[in-house]
Amino acid sequence: MIRGDGGLFVSGCVPPRFVRTFHVYFPDPWPKKRQRKRRLLDGRFLELLAERLEPGGHLRIATDHPGYAQELAVLLQTVPAFEELDWDAFAAPPPTHYEIKYRTEGRPIRRFLIRRRARS
């Protein structure tokens, strides 16, 4: 586990087609317009993740922020290497602390399971 800038780590330390699965759970949505430049999951970073995933590799994302989920759904479709799968297509990972907390509070949670196409 590493604590640091995810973009810098992935771009500088992870070779292409090296990772089987990336997990990004409950990233800060930075909901205000002026803050959006701070979001981890933007088009550039998603393209980088696609490059670093092995063919058939997965990206799992969860968020409790409905607006962010809607934006992610559109953004993920712009990455040609990605295809969305049903979250339950594979065994789900154990819930995070945040997921348990948010479920208890009754917040809706949007989950994405993305697969890197074998050819792209």
C-alpha positions as CSV (number, residue, x, y, z in Angstrom):
1,M,0.0,0.0,0.0
2,I,1.3,3.5,-0.9
3,R,-0.1,6.8,0.3
4,G,0.5,9.5,-2.3
5,D,-0.6,11.0,-5.6
6,G,-2.3,8.2,-7.5
7,G,-1.7,9.8,-10.9
8,L,2.1,10.2,-10.2
9,F,2.4,6.7,-8.9
10,V,0.6,5.0,-11.7
11,S,2.3,7.0,-14.5
12,G,5.8,6.8,-13.0
13,C,5.9,3.4,-11.4
14,V,3.4,1.0,-13.1
15,P,4.4,-0.4,-16.5
16,P,1.8,-0.8,-19.3
17,R,-0.3,-3.9,-19.2
18,F,0.9,-4.8,-15.7
19,V,-2.1,-4.6,-13.4
20,R,-4.9,-7.1,-13.2
21,T,-7.3,-4.9,-11.2
22,F,-7.5,-1.3,-10.0
23,H,-9.8,-0.5,-7.1
24,V,-11.0,3.1,-6.6
25,Y,-13.6,3.3,-3.8
26,F,-15.3,6.5,-2.7
27,P,-12.9,9.0,-4.2
28,D,-13.4,12.6,-3.3
29,P,-16.0,13.9,-5.8
30,W,-14.8,17.6,-5.5
31,P,-18.4,18.6,-6.3
32,K,-17.9,22.4,-6.8
33,K,-17.1,23.5,-10.3
34,R,-13.8,25.2,-9.3
35,Q,-12.7,22.0,-7.5
36,R,-13.2,19.5,-10.3
37,K,-9.6,19.8,-11.5
38,R,-8.6,18.0,-8.3
39,R,-10.6,14.8,-9.1
40,L,-8.6,11.7,-9.4
41,L,-10.9,10.1,-12.0
42,D,-10.7,12.4,-15.1
43,G,-10.4,11.4,-18.7
44,R,-6.6,11.5,-18.7
45,F,-6.3,9.3,-15.6
46,L,-8.8,6.8,-16.9
47,E,-6.8,6.5,-20.2
48,L,-3.7,5.9,-18.1
49,L,-5.4,3.2,-16.1
50,A,-6.5,1.6,-19.3
51,E,-2.9,1.5,-20.5
52,R,-1.7,0.0,-17.2
53,L,-4.3,-2.7,-17.1
54,E,-3.5,-6.1,-18.7
55,P,-6.0,-7.1,-21.4
56,G,-9.1,-8.4,-19.7
57,G,-8.1,-6.5,-16.5
58,H,-10.6,-4.7,-14.4
59,L,-11.3,-1.3,-12.8
60,R,-13.7,-1.2,-9.9
61,I,-15.1,2.1,-8.8
62,A,-17.7,2.9,-6.1
63,T,-19.2,6.3,-5.2
64,D,-22.0,7.5,-3.0
65,H,-22.2,10.9,-4.8
66,P,-25.0,10.7,-7.4
67,G,-23.8,13.6,-9.5
68,Y,-20.3,12.2,-9.7
69,A,-21.6,8.8,-10.6
70,Q,-23.6,10.3,-13.5
71,E,-20.5,12.1,-14.8
72,L,-18.3,9.0,-14.4
73,A,-20.8,6.9,-16.3
74,V,-20.5,9.2,-19.3
75,L,-16.7,9.7,-18.9
76,L,-16.0,5.9,-18.8
77,Q,-17.8,5.5,-22.2
78,T,-15.2,7.9,-23.7
79,V,-12.3,5.4,-23.1
80,P,-12.3,3.1,-26.1
81,A,-10.3,0.4,-24.3
82,F,-13.1,0.0,-21.6
83,E,-16.3,-1.9,-21.6
84,E,-18.7,-1.9,-18.6
85,L,-19.8,-5.1,-17.0
86,D,-22.4,-5.8,-14.4
87,W,-20.9,-5.4,-10.9
88,D,-22.0,-8.9,-10.0
89,A,-20.3,-10.5,-13.0
90,F,-17.4,-11.5,-10.7
91,A,-17.3,-12.0,-6.9
92,A,-17.4,-8.6,-5.3
93,P,-14.7,-7.5,-2.9
94,P,-15.5,-7.1,0.8
95,P,-17.3,-3.8,1.6
96,T,-15.1,-0.9,2.7
97,H,-15.6,1.0,5.9
98,Y,-17.2,3.8,3.9
99,E,-19.5,1.5,2.1
100,I,-20.8,0.0,5.4
101,K,-21.2,3.4,6.9
102,Y,-23.0,4.8,3.8
103,R,-25.3,1.8,3.5
104,T,-26.3,2.2,7.1
105,E,-27.1,5.9,6.4
106,G,-29.2,4.8,3.5
107,R,-27.1,6.5,0.8
108,P,-27.3,5.0,-2.6
109,I,-24.0,3.6,-3.8
110,R,-23.2,3.4,-7.5
111,R,-20.7,0.8,-8.5
112,F,-18.8,0.4,-11.8
113,L,-17.0,-2.8,-13.0
114,I,-15.0,-2.0,-16.1
115,R,-13.0,-4.4,-18.2
116,R,-10.1,-3.5,-20.5
117,R,-10.9,-5.0,-23.9
118,A,-8.5,-7.6,-25.1
119,R,-7.8,-5.6,-28.2
120,S,-7.7,-1.8,-28.2
